[in-house]
Amino acid sequence: MIWDDMQQASHKQRAMAFLSQSFDSFYQHSVSTDARGVIVWISEAYFDFLRLEESPLGKHISEIIPTSRLPSVIESGQPVFLDLLYISDQWVVISVIPLKDDNDKIIGAFGFVATDSINPLINKYNKLQDELQAAKDKLNSDRPRYGLSRVIGNSPVMAHVKKQVRQAARFDISVLLTGETGTGKELFARALHDLSPRSSAPFVSINVAAIPGELIEAEFFGSVAGAYTGASKSGRKGKLALADGGSLFLDEIGDMPLNVQAKLLRVLQEKEFSALGSNDIQTIDIRVIAATSRDLAAMVEQGEFRADLYYRLNAMPIELPPLRARLEDIESLCESIIDDICLNLGIPAKQLSYTALQLLRHQAWVGNVRELRNVLERTCVMHPETVIEAEFLSSVLPASKQLPAETALTPVAEAPGPLAQSIADAERQAIISALNYHRGHKANAARQLGISRATLYAKLDKLGLGAAAGS
């Protein structure tokens, strides 16, 4: 019996030696993990290929290769053969096999990168990918970077906002974009600029809230040499001068100090300004697009914002809806965002399952589209599979309040009805969304929808919403 055990051990050692030689011959780049996904062995060639500076032993494979297939193989027990993976700035062909004990229990996994015989094919593939990316970059540089085509969503409230943007772009007047944080104010501001006669001139953006109070005037108006302690010896141009002939986007305008508000008002009225430390008057021709997530009207009443500047900026107000008011756009938003994330990170394309999409439709999204993108980015990085299921997505979602069941949009798999009924349903949903967003305030809801209050009341009665809206 002892002799048999010694022979069996000897056979296993020879087998492991043979496997090691085979790995070195055919798969120089290889790695092994235990059942938890923790790295227990890595070949020297793979260590160099990954450009590691210290031993990865004892670390989870996802810390070294975020897109590794090893965790999914360990979980499913199914091998992966000849799959593409983007690592070390290039595409490679990998294979992963599960390791099992005598009881068929998963005890780890081996991953290999094909490097020799398949290299010419991979080099050709990488070259084609580089050429494709160069063509995309060239295409993007030859056309406007932003526009309403970049604004995702066809819900009634978004269609109304897009109509307002197109109308405002035709006239050279100031525009005030309002709405919650994360609703895409800069995206709409750039679309306004691109659709306007100033599209060939500069678009200059400045986040007022991000500039220290003592530097904000220099940032706006520029300065001459020695204008203040620490000023550039050669002076510098301010954002006003840089935007001459084009559009100046003032994000978070509500955070602008009162003394700077007075100077900005003079610029809008007189079309002129002076740099800090200079007596020279510079004329300026700009269009101002301002944005805020604060209630400027309330700030005016409290003396925190100049009334004359508010009315000057508010020549064309456009209110951007929160994501919870256009839940029907979730699917198209997710498709666009996930495609963009996968392309930028160089990972395989992913998609949401039906149940995962339903889960997203029931979130409050206090951070709006910005929060949605953050969630999807973390999901794409952490989820190894192509299809993202609701079970995994729920672990990534923040602990935010879900929407009530009656306000969350839940599409049903039914054949569509007559066009007139579909239009009536869309109109009904738009009115409900506007009333929910404005907490039942009908005048504000009517303004959001672009209709008169009388028309809103008539539609409420026609759609059978009169009693519910009044409660």
Secondary structure, DSSP 8 states (H G I E B T S, - for coil): -HHHHHHHHHHHHHHHHHHHHHHHHH-SEEEEEETTSBEEEE-HHHHHHTT-SS--TTSBHHHH-TT-SHHHHHHH---EEEEEEEETTEEEEEEEEEEE-TTS-EEEEEEEEE-STTHHHHHHHHHHHHHHHHHHHHHHHTS-S--GGGS---SHHHHHHHHHHHHHHHS---EEEE--TTS-HHHHHHHHHHHSTTTTS-EEEEEGGGS-TTTHHHHHH-B-TTSSTT--TT-B--HHHHTTTSEEEEETGGGS-HHHHHHHHHHHHHSEE--BT----EE---EEEEEESS-HHHHHHTTSS-HHHHHHHTTEEEE---GGG-GGGHHHHHHHHHHHHHHHHT----EE-HHHHHHHHTB--TTHHHHHHHHHHHHHHH--SSEE-HHHHHHHS-S--B--TTTS----------HHHHHHHHHHHHHHHHHHHTTT-HHHHHHHHTS-HHHHHHHHHHTT-HHHHH-
